[in-house]
Amino acid sequence: MTGEPMQIRVYYEDTDAGGVVYHANYLRFAERARTELMREMGGNHPDLLSEHAVMIAVRRCAVDYIQPARLDDELEVHTIVTKVGAARFDMKQQVTRDADVLVTLDLQLVCVGTNGRATRLPAALRDPLTRLIVAQPAPQPEGR
């Protein structure tokens, strides 16, 4: 993954009784990183709503839990944009500790109007998202 990762410290409130990060909290970590990325691009949620009458909603999220994070770990959340369409965009996120990938997320987000229906991404959001697209390497055939 590329780009500036968001730093996260695991606090007691993030863990279960065994000191392991509760599975749903990775979604919170990922949401914070996406929100900060959007803010850096000039597409923060309050401005999108007040200036363009749109909101961003998660349409699909596939999560792969690989290794657990624990109390007091220092984590990084890496976020990349992989595709931008007329009304939606796709992102991939990784939560890492040092060089270890702990969790991966594959997301599809959609732009919705105040009526709750999908609508076109405003250019003020679509253009910066398009500039962030990272090309994924083509899958290699097995045995190579």
Wavefront OBJ file of the C-alpha trace (Angstrom):
o trace
v 0.000 0.000 0.000
v 1.172 3.539 -0.645
v 0.508 6.992 0.750
v 0.855 8.379 4.223
v -0.497 5.874 6.728
v -2.556 6.959 9.705
v -1.017 6.128 13.060
v -3.242 4.387 15.629
v -2.395 3.335 19.188
v -4.431 0.454 20.633
v -6.089 1.508 23.881
v -7.799 -0.590 26.511
v -11.220 0.408 25.151
v -10.282 -1.151 21.776
v -9.677 -4.611 23.215
v -11.608 -7.555 24.543
v -11.012 -9.187 27.946
v -7.885 -10.900 26.598
v -6.228 -7.665 25.465
v -6.831 -8.407 21.765
v -8.404 -5.769 19.498
v -12.112 -6.509 19.115
v -12.853 -7.321 15.454
v -15.293 -4.446 14.837
v -12.755 -1.868 16.000
v -10.679 -2.425 12.867
v -13.635 -0.977 10.955
v -13.447 2.117 13.160
v -9.704 2.444 12.568
v -10.250 2.153 8.806
v -13.079 4.716 8.853
v -10.848 7.232 10.629
v -8.125 6.773 8.020
v -10.598 7.210 5.127
v -12.053 10.311 6.772
v -8.608 11.867 7.207
v -7.696 11.080 3.587
v -10.917 12.722 2.405
v -10.221 15.742 4.615
v -6.721 16.107 3.118
v -8.268 16.058 -0.372
v -10.707 18.798 0.585
v -13.708 16.475 0.699
v -14.611 16.419 4.368
v -18.054 15.094 5.193
v -19.676 18.305 6.513
v -18.585 20.294 3.426
v -19.764 17.584 1.031
v -23.166 17.716 2.679
v -23.479 21.516 2.910
v -21.906 22.417 -0.456
v -22.941 19.476 -2.651
v -25.864 17.859 -0.742
v -24.114 14.463 -0.850
v -22.776 11.941 1.615
v -20.408 9.004 1.260
v -21.642 5.587 2.379
v -19.988 2.184 2.507
v -21.773 -0.111 0.051
v -19.547 -3.150 0.482
v -16.735 -4.079 2.848
v -14.810 -7.360 2.807
v -12.466 -7.832 5.754
v -9.710 -10.403 6.143
v -8.436 -10.785 9.715
v -4.901 -12.180 9.464
v -3.234 -11.506 12.827
v -4.453 -9.884 16.040
v -3.387 -6.515 17.355
v -2.997 -6.173 21.100
v -3.232 -3.578 23.830
v -0.712 -0.730 23.398
v 0.374 -1.775 19.883
v 1.257 1.006 17.479
v -0.592 0.406 14.216
v -0.686 2.036 10.821
v -3.703 2.167 8.520
v -2.736 2.398 4.840
v -5.388 3.519 2.350
v -5.346 3.524 -1.444
v -7.947 4.361 -4.070
v -8.200 1.649 -6.724
v -11.133 2.737 -8.903
v -13.363 5.773 -9.401
v -16.683 5.593 -11.219
v -19.531 8.016 -11.779
v -21.172 7.496 -8.381
v -18.795 5.183 -6.537
v -15.173 4.518 -5.744
v -13.192 1.559 -4.471
v -10.481 1.523 -1.815
v -8.163 -0.985 -0.243
v -6.911 -0.621 3.295
v -4.375 -2.469 5.405
v -3.838 -2.315 9.138
v -0.203 -3.093 9.910
v 2.087 -3.413 12.913
v 5.705 -2.875 11.919
v 6.010 -4.899 8.686
v 3.194 -7.320 9.558
v -0.178 -7.029 7.818
v -2.864 -7.663 10.428
v -6.089 -6.864 8.574
v -7.022 -6.073 4.974
v -10.204 -4.337 3.851
v -11.626 -4.136 0.349
v -14.287 -1.419 0.127
v -16.779 0.021 -2.283
v -18.100 3.458 -1.345
v -21.002 5.247 -2.972
v -22.040 8.870 -3.191
v -25.643 9.371 -2.057
v -27.859 12.412 -2.089
v -29.863 13.605 0.883
v -32.717 11.406 -0.397
v -30.525 8.326 0.227
v -30.198 7.423 -3.465
v -26.950 7.042 -5.373
v -25.851 10.172 -7.195
v -22.826 11.278 -9.198
v -19.642 12.150 -7.352
v -19.144 15.918 -7.418
v -16.071 16.938 -9.438
v -14.602 18.439 -6.248
v -14.334 14.884 -4.900
v -14.057 12.804 -8.085
v -11.007 14.657 -9.450
v -8.813 14.302 -6.311
v -9.891 10.660 -5.916
v -8.952 9.944 -9.529
v -5.489 11.441 -8.960
v -5.001 9.026 -6.044
v -5.709 5.849 -8.007
v -2.948 3.302 -7.595
v -2.647 0.671 -10.291
v -2.632 -2.823 -8.892
v -0.125 -5.313 -10.324
v -1.618 -7.878 -12.675
v -2.048 -11.305 -11.056
v 0.686 -13.718 -12.087
v -0.248 -17.182 -13.326
v 0.521 -19.941 -10.824
v 3.916 -21.560 -11.210
v 5.769 -18.370 -12.202
l 1 2 3 4 5 6 7 8 9 10 11 12 13 14 15 16 17 18 19 20 21 22 23 24 25 26 27 28 29 30 31 32 33 34 35 36 37 38 39 40 41 42 43 44 45 46 47 48 49 50 51 52 53 54 55 56 57 58 59 60 61 62 63 64 65 66 67 68 69 70 71 72 73 74 75 76 77 78 79 80 81 82 83 84 85 86 87 88 89 90 91 92 93 94 95 96 97 98 99 100 101 102 103 104 105 106 107 108 109 110 111 112 113 114 115 116 117 118 119 120 121 122 123 124 125 126 127 128 129 130 131 132 133 134 135 136 137 138 139 140 141 142 143 144
